Amino acid sequence: MSRTNVHTQAHFVDGSRRRSAGKLVCALALALPLFLAQAGTAEAQEGRAGSGGNLGVGIHTMLLPEGPFGPAVVYDTGMFHIEGLFGFADDDATTRFDLGGRFWYHIHSAASADFSLGGGLGVVSIDPEGDAEGTTDIEIDAGAQIRAFLVPNVAVSASLGLAILTGDADFIAITGNLMSDVGIAYYF
């Protein structure tokens, strides 16, 4: 081999290394945003329950069909969540006012669900128009709740347990009616 030929071969080898390195840098530059997007998605799903500080809005009811129901605010700390609900209705015959709050301690959490124990207190005040006497019922709940996250920031929930209705009504039940105790919340 002549001296010129060896120099050309060395240049060709160095040039192909440069071209390969350029292709590698391009591939990494294209793959990095995809990798970061996937990491962000996984983090959002893992951060749903357990990350703390999640505020949600939705609709919730307490255990008894006669109990409080309405729009709700939910605050999830990761270890537990608190639900507060408020309802109001006024028609020609009656005015109804609902207020309730529940505390749920997370016994077990998975990637897209949690199981909690807790309870709450709610008040329903019904005031009929005219001379009829109004009623105020107080609901005391203790039980368990399952929340399932359909996507990282939307949860449906259902509860079961012991419900006591007192005040103007006296009623005790061990219940878990999915039709009367369901909720849905959107977390920000």
Backbone torsions as a table, in degrees:
resi	resn	phi	psi	omega
1	MET	NA	139.5	178.9
2	SER	-83.8	164.8	-179.3
3	ARG	-60.8	-40.3	-178.9
4	THR	-65.9	-40.2	-179.5
5	ASN	-65.4	-41.3	178.0
6	VAL	-62.9	-42.3	179.2
7	HIS	-62.5	-40.0	179.6
8	THR	-66.6	-41.5	178.7
9	GLN	-64.1	-42.2	179.4
10	ALA	-63.7	-40.1	178.6
11	HIS	-65.1	-40.7	-180.0
12	PHE	-63.6	-42.8	179.1
13	VAL	-63.8	-46.1	179.1
14	ASP	-63.5	-39.4	179.3
15	GLY	-65.6	-38.9	179.7
16	SER	-69.8	-32.7	175.2
17	ARG	-64.4	-41.1	178.0
18	ARG	-64.1	-43.8	179.3
19	ARG	-63.5	-41.5	178.6
20	SER	-64.9	-41.5	178.5
21	ALA	-64.6	-39.2	177.4
22	GLY	-63.6	-41.1	177.7
23	LYS	-64.9	-39.7	179.2
24	LEU	-64.5	-43.8	178.2
25	VAL	-62.5	-42.4	177.4
26	CYS	-61.7	-45.3	-179.8
27	ALA	-62.5	-42.8	177.8
28	LEU	-64.5	-39.8	179.3
29	ALA	-64.1	-35.8	177.5
30	LEU	-76.7	-35.6	-176.8
31	ALA	-78.1	-28.9	-176.8
32	LEU	-58.7	-48.2	178.1
33	PRO	-61.7	-36.7	177.4
34	LEU	-65.0	-42.6	178.0
35	PHE	-62.3	-45.9	-179.7
36	LEU	-64.2	-36.7	177.8
37	ALA	-64.3	-42.6	178.3
38	GLN	-65.7	-40.5	179.2
39	ALA	-64.5	-39.3	178.4
40	GLY	-64.9	-39.0	178.8
41	THR	-65.3	-46.1	179.6
42	ALA	-63.0	-39.3	-179.9
43	GLU	-64.7	-38.2	179.6
44	ALA	-64.5	-40.4	-179.6
45	GLN	-69.6	-40.8	179.1
46	GLU	-71.3	-31.3	-177.2
47	GLY	-77.8	-9.4	-177.2
48	ARG	-56.1	-66.2	178.5
49	ALA	-107.7	129.4	178.8
50	GLY	108.5	-17.6	179.9
51	SER	-82.6	-27.7	178.0
52	GLY	85.1	156.1	174.7
53	GLY	76.9	16.4	-179.5
54	ASN	-86.7	123.8	178.0
55	LEU	-105.5	132.4	-179.3
56	GLY	-132.1	158.2	174.3
57	VAL	-128.5	149.3	-179.4
58	GLY	-178.7	-148.9	179.9
59	ILE	-133.1	131.6	179.6
60	HIS	-138.4	158.4	172.3
61	THR	-131.0	163.0	173.1
62	MET	-94.4	-175.4	-170.2
63	LEU	-64.2	-39.9	-175.6
64	LEU	-91.9	142.3	177.9
65	PRO	-60.4	-28.2	178.8
66	GLU	-79.7	-11.1	-174.0
67	GLY	-79.9	-177.1	-178.5
68	PRO	-63.4	145.0	173.2
69	PHE	-153.8	157.8	176.9
70	GLY	148.5	-169.0	178.1
71	PRO	-58.7	144.5	-174.9
72	ALA	-134.4	154.5	170.5
73	VAL	-118.5	131.9	-178.8
74	VAL	-122.7	132.3	175.5
75	TYR	-118.3	119.5	-176.4
76	ASP	-108.8	116.6	179.4
77	THR	-91.9	-8.3	-175.6
78	GLY	103.7	-47.3	177.2
79	MET	-86.5	-28.9	179.9
80	PHE	-154.4	166.6	172.0
81	HIS	-136.3	152.8	-177.7
82	ILE	-121.0	133.6	177.2
83	GLU	-115.1	134.8	172.4
84	GLY	-126.0	133.2	-179.2
85	LEU	-132.1	153.0	-177.0
86	PHE	-143.9	133.4	176.5
87	GLY	-137.6	149.5	179.4
88	PHE	-150.2	134.3	175.9
89	ALA	-144.2	138.4	179.5
90	ASP	-139.9	118.8	174.3
91	ASP	-128.3	-169.2	-177.4
92	ASP	-65.7	-26.7	-174.1
93	ALA	-97.3	-38.6	-174.4
94	THR	-145.9	161.3	169.9
95	THR	-120.3	126.7	-179.1
96	ARG	-118.4	134.7	179.4
97	PHE	-127.9	123.2	-179.6
98	ASP	-118.7	136.1	176.6
99	LEU	-144.6	131.2	-178.8
100	GLY	-154.6	157.4	176.2
101	GLY	-148.1	142.3	178.7
102	ARG	-137.7	149.8	178.8
103	PHE	-120.3	130.3	179.8
104	TRP	-128.6	120.8	176.4
105	TYR	-93.7	126.3	-176.2
106	HIS	-76.8	110.2	177.3
107	ILE	-79.6	-39.1	-179.7
108	HIS	-146.0	135.8	176.7
109	SER	-126.9	139.0	175.4
110	ALA	-119.8	-174.5	-177.0
111	ALA	-60.9	-36.0	-176.1
112	SER	-134.1	23.9	178.0
113	ALA	-161.5	161.8	170.5
114	ASP	-146.5	157.7	179.5
115	PHE	-121.0	127.4	-173.8
116	SER	-131.1	153.9	170.8
117	LEU	-116.6	145.0	-180.0
118	GLY	172.3	-151.3	-179.6
119	GLY	-180.0	-172.4	-177.6
120	GLY	-167.2	-179.0	-178.2
121	LEU	-137.4	135.4	179.4
122	GLY	-141.1	154.2	179.7
123	VAL	-130.0	133.9	174.0
124	VAL	-123.2	123.1	178.1
125	SER	-117.1	122.4	178.9
126	ILE	-118.0	121.5	-178.2
127	ASP	-119.4	104.1	178.8
128	PRO	-74.2	152.6	176.6
129	GLU	-70.8	152.6	176.8
130	GLY	87.8	-150.9	-175.3
131	ASP	-86.9	-6.2	-178.0
132	ALA	-65.6	145.9	-177.9
133	GLU	-82.0	137.6	178.5
134	GLY	-80.6	168.1	178.8
135	THR	-126.9	149.0	173.1
136	THR	-130.9	116.5	179.8
137	ASP	-110.1	141.0	178.5
138	ILE	-116.4	125.4	179.1
139	GLU	-108.3	130.6	176.6
140	ILE	-117.3	122.7	-178.2
141	ASP	-116.5	145.7	169.4
142	ALA	-144.5	131.4	-178.2
143	GLY	175.6	-148.5	-176.5
144	ALA	-129.4	153.8	178.4
145	GLN	-137.2	140.5	173.2
146	ILE	-113.6	127.4	172.8
147	ARG	-114.1	131.9	175.6
148	ALA	-118.0	126.2	179.8
149	PHE	-90.7	113.5	179.7
150	LEU	-69.6	-40.5	171.3
151	VAL	-136.4	171.0	-173.4
152	PRO	-55.6	-22.5	-176.7
153	ASN	-123.1	15.8	176.0
154	VAL	-130.0	122.5	-178.6
155	ALA	-123.8	141.1	168.4
156	VAL	-108.4	148.3	-177.9
157	SER	-138.0	154.2	175.2
158	ALA	-145.0	144.8	-176.1
159	SER	-129.2	160.1	173.4
160	LEU	-145.3	157.5	178.1
161	GLY	155.9	-158.5	-178.9
162	LEU	-97.1	129.3	177.8
163	ALA	-125.1	132.7	177.2
164	ILE	-120.2	126.6	176.5
165	LEU	-110.5	121.9	-177.0
166	THR	-134.6	-172.8	-173.8
167	GLY	97.8	-121.5	177.3
168	ASP	-80.5	-12.8	176.5
169	ALA	-121.1	143.4	176.1
170	ASP	-119.6	115.8	-174.4
171	PHE	-156.3	136.5	175.8
172	ILE	-129.4	137.2	-180.0
173	ALA	-149.2	144.7	165.4
174	ILE	-104.0	115.5	-167.8
175	THR	-143.1	166.7	176.3
176	GLY	-164.7	52.7	-175.7
177	ASN	-80.1	114.1	-179.2
178	LEU	-65.8	-24.4	-179.3
179	MET	-77.1	-25.1	-177.1
180	SER	-108.1	-11.5	-179.0
181	ASP	-130.0	75.8	177.8
182	VAL	-130.3	162.9	177.0
183	GLY	-154.9	161.1	173.5
184	ILE	-143.5	140.0	-178.5
185	ALA	-141.8	144.2	174.4
186	TYR	-109.1	122.8	-177.1
187	TYR	-98.8	137.1	179.2
188	PHE	-94.2	NA	NA
